[in-house]
Amino acid sequence: MTATRRLAAILAADVAGYARLIGADEGGTLQALKAIRAELIDPTITAHNGRLVKTTVSNRLRHTY
């Protein structure tokens, strides 16, 4: 049996100034983050046949083959 190897790229991203932004405008910050994810992050992950592995409040872990 031959093993198949695949190269994986992992991206861990952090939102700079998240606590300050949330403190200043929680609703606006969350809305902006959702818009960025919908317009930029999710389509990029899909375009590279990736998948979102884990999300926390201000972090994202992405895995792409």
Short mmCIF file of the C-alpha atoms (twelve columns), coordinates in Angstrom:
data_MODEL
# 
_entry.id   MODEL 
# 
loop_
_atom_site.group_PDB 
_atom_site.id 
_atom_site.type_symbol 
_atom_site.label_atom_id 
_atom_site.label_alt_id 
_atom_site.label_comp_id 
_atom_site.label_asym_id 
_atom_site.label_seq_id 
_atom_site.Cartn_x 
_atom_site.Cartn_y 
_atom_site.Cartn_z 
_atom_site.pdbx_PDB_model_num 
ATOM 1  C CA . MET A 1  0.000   0.000  0.000  1 
ATOM 2  C CA . THR A 2  1.319   3.446  -0.966 1 
ATOM 3  C CA . ALA A 3  0.851   6.301  1.474  1 
ATOM 4  C CA . THR A 4  -0.446  9.587  0.105  1 
ATOM 5  C CA . ARG A 5  1.174   12.710 1.468  1 
ATOM 6  C CA . ARG A 6  -0.414  16.136 1.355  1 
ATOM 7  C CA . LEU A 7  1.018   19.510 2.219  1 
ATOM 8  C CA . ALA A 8  -1.080  21.412 4.762  1 
ATOM 9  C CA . ALA A 9  -0.981  25.123 5.558  1 
ATOM 10 C CA . ILE A 10 -2.236  26.302 8.924  1 
ATOM 11 C CA . LEU A 11 -3.089  29.920 9.654  1 
ATOM 12 C CA . ALA A 12 -3.706  31.239 13.137 1 
ATOM 13 C CA . ALA A 13 -5.014  34.811 13.107 1 
ATOM 14 C CA . ASP A 14 -5.591  37.239 15.944 1 
ATOM 15 C CA . VAL A 15 -7.599  40.459 15.956 1 
ATOM 16 C CA . ALA A 16 -5.265  43.258 17.035 1 
ATOM 17 C CA . GLY A 17 -6.831  45.512 19.654 1 
ATOM 18 C CA . TYR A 18 -9.868  43.244 20.045 1 
ATOM 19 C CA . ALA A 19 -10.536 44.130 23.695 1 
ATOM 20 C CA . ARG A 20 -10.248 47.855 22.971 1 
ATOM 21 C CA . LEU A 21 -12.525 47.604 19.933 1 
ATOM 22 C CA . ILE A 22 -15.137 45.578 21.831 1 
ATOM 23 C CA . GLY A 23 -14.964 48.025 24.730 1 
ATOM 24 C CA . ALA A 24 -15.533 50.987 22.445 1 
ATOM 25 C CA . ASP A 25 -18.306 49.469 20.273 1 
ATOM 26 C CA . GLU A 26 -19.217 45.831 20.847 1 
ATOM 27 C CA . GLY A 27 -22.007 45.625 18.287 1 
ATOM 28 C CA . GLY A 28 -20.094 47.455 15.584 1 
ATOM 29 C CA . THR A 29 -16.960 45.383 16.157 1 
ATOM 30 C CA . LEU A 30 -18.827 42.079 15.956 1 
ATOM 31 C CA . GLN A 31 -20.677 43.245 12.845 1 
ATOM 32 C CA . ALA A 32 -17.404 44.297 11.198 1 
ATOM 33 C CA . LEU A 33 -15.744 40.966 12.025 1 
ATOM 34 C CA . LYS A 34 -18.700 39.033 10.590 1 
ATOM 35 C CA . ALA A 35 -18.552 41.124 7.410  1 
ATOM 36 C CA . ILE A 36 -14.806 40.562 7.016  1 
ATOM 37 C CA . ARG A 37 -15.285 36.842 7.499  1 
ATOM 38 C CA . ALA A 38 -18.149 36.664 4.974  1 
ATOM 39 C CA . GLU A 39 -16.476 38.847 2.351  1 
ATOM 40 C CA . LEU A 40 -12.832 37.812 2.636  1 
ATOM 41 C CA . ILE A 41 -11.996 34.926 4.932  1 
ATOM 42 C CA . ASP A 42 -14.672 32.331 4.081  1 
ATOM 43 C CA . PRO A 43 -14.363 32.766 0.284  1 
ATOM 44 C CA . THR A 44 -10.566 32.478 0.524  1 
ATOM 45 C CA . ILE A 45 -10.803 29.288 2.566  1 
ATOM 46 C CA . THR A 46 -13.288 27.843 0.063  1 
ATOM 47 C CA . ALA A 47 -11.159 28.854 -2.932 1 
ATOM 48 C CA . HIS A 48 -8.264  26.849 -1.508 1 
ATOM 49 C CA . ASN A 49 -10.368 23.803 -0.569 1 
ATOM 50 C CA . GLY A 50 -9.791  24.539 3.093  1 
ATOM 51 C CA . ARG A 51 -11.918 24.241 6.162  1 
ATOM 52 C CA . LEU A 52 -12.316 26.265 9.312  1 
ATOM 53 C CA . VAL A 53 -11.067 24.079 12.143 1 
ATOM 54 C CA . LYS A 54 -11.692 26.189 15.236 1 
ATOM 55 C CA . THR A 55 -12.896 29.648 16.136 1 
ATOM 56 C CA . THR A 56 -12.787 31.517 19.397 1 
ATOM 57 C CA . VAL A 57 -13.984 35.017 20.094 1 
ATOM 58 C CA . SER A 58 -11.011 36.763 18.480 1 
ATOM 59 C CA . ASN A 59 -9.036  33.938 16.843 1 
ATOM 60 C CA . ARG A 60 -9.410  31.642 13.833 1 
ATOM 61 C CA . LEU A 61 -7.532  28.442 13.030 1 
ATOM 62 C CA . ARG A 62 -7.606  27.463 9.359  1 
ATOM 63 C CA . HIS A 63 -6.377  24.264 7.742  1 
ATOM 64 C CA . THR A 64 -5.832  23.964 3.995  1 
ATOM 65 C CA . TYR A 65 -4.487  21.103 1.895  1 
# 
